């Protein structure tokens, strides 16, 4: 099993540019989560999907952030326009939903975003 | 709402010392509890879990017991190694939280040779 795959690993962009982060969950997992990690705020849940449907996006900081999951094997997180305060490591994680509360999350290695 | 509180770091220990990282939680339902570990440049990975009261999770010499009466899930290891240096996260997930996993702030552990 290849695990959760995120791309790119590093992204450096200028303020105002559009940024798209990508995630391929583990095959067969029906929950997908996007987290943001910073020193100041720790790990923040941005949004999660169940069977490709967004369930809770209350953690999305503002309208500049959007996420999609067009099929079971692909999700994107888009920031438009990007700002320096968006600089963080963004993680995607997936989980198998049977007995969902007991199932652990499987994380990708993250995308380190730097907005200058 | 659900929340997790864990001790602030960093924690610095000598090799073979005893480790405790405290974790307490607040939940409206009956959560499952987890410890995750993050090594530099990587995502979090599951270390151990416990799904009901009095369960003990264990892995790689680490242990944690689900204590409902004290709403705690403290992580322990009898003899740490340099390779245990990492950031440790306590987390919970339950049905009333919509199966979201909520993480504590993380505790960085440094182990000196």
HADDOCK unambig.tbl for C-alpha pairs under 7 A between the chains (distance, minus, plus):
assign (segid A and resid 42 and name CA) (segid B and resid 105 and name CA) 5.46 0.50 0.50
assign (segid A and resid 43 and name CA) (segid B and resid 103 and name CA) 6.75 0.50 0.50
assign (segid A and resid 100 and name CA) (segid B and resid 99 and name CA) 6.27 0.50 0.50
assign (segid A and resid 101 and name CA) (segid B and resid 32 and name CA) 6.07 0.50 0.50
assign (segid A and resid 101 and name CA) (segid B and resid 93 and name CA) 5.19 0.50 0.50
assign (segid A and resid 101 and name CA) (segid B and resid 94 and name CA) 4.94 0.50 0.50
assign (segid A and resid 101 and name CA) (segid B and resid 95 and name CA) 6.36 0.50 0.50
assign (segid A and resid 101 and name CA) (segid B and resid 99 and name CA) 5.41 0.50 0.50
assign (segid A and resid 102 and name CA) (segid B and resid 32 and name CA) 5.76 0.50 0.50
assign (segid A and resid 102 and name CA) (segid B and resid 51 and name CA) 6.23 0.50 0.50
assign (segid A and resid 104 and name CA) (segid B and resid 46 and name CA) 6.71 0.50 0.50
assign (segid A and resid 106 and name CA) (segid B and resid 45 and name CA) 6.62 0.50 0.50
assign (segid A and resid 107 and name CA) (segid B and resid 43 and name CA) 5.38 0.50 0.50
assign (segid A and resid 107 and name CA) (segid B and resid 44 and name CA) 5.85 0.50 0.50
assign (segid A and resid 107 and name CA) (segid B and resid 45 and name CA) 6.68 0.50 0.50
assign (segid A and resid 108 and name CA) (segid B and resid 43 and name CA) 5.54 0.50 0.50
assign (segid A and resid 109 and name CA) (segid B and resid 42 and name CA) 4.72 0.50 0.50
assign (segid A and resid 109 and name CA) (segid B and resid 43 and name CA) 4.39 0.50 0.50
assign (segid A and resid 110 and name CA) (segid B and resid 43 and name CA) 6.18 0.50 0.50
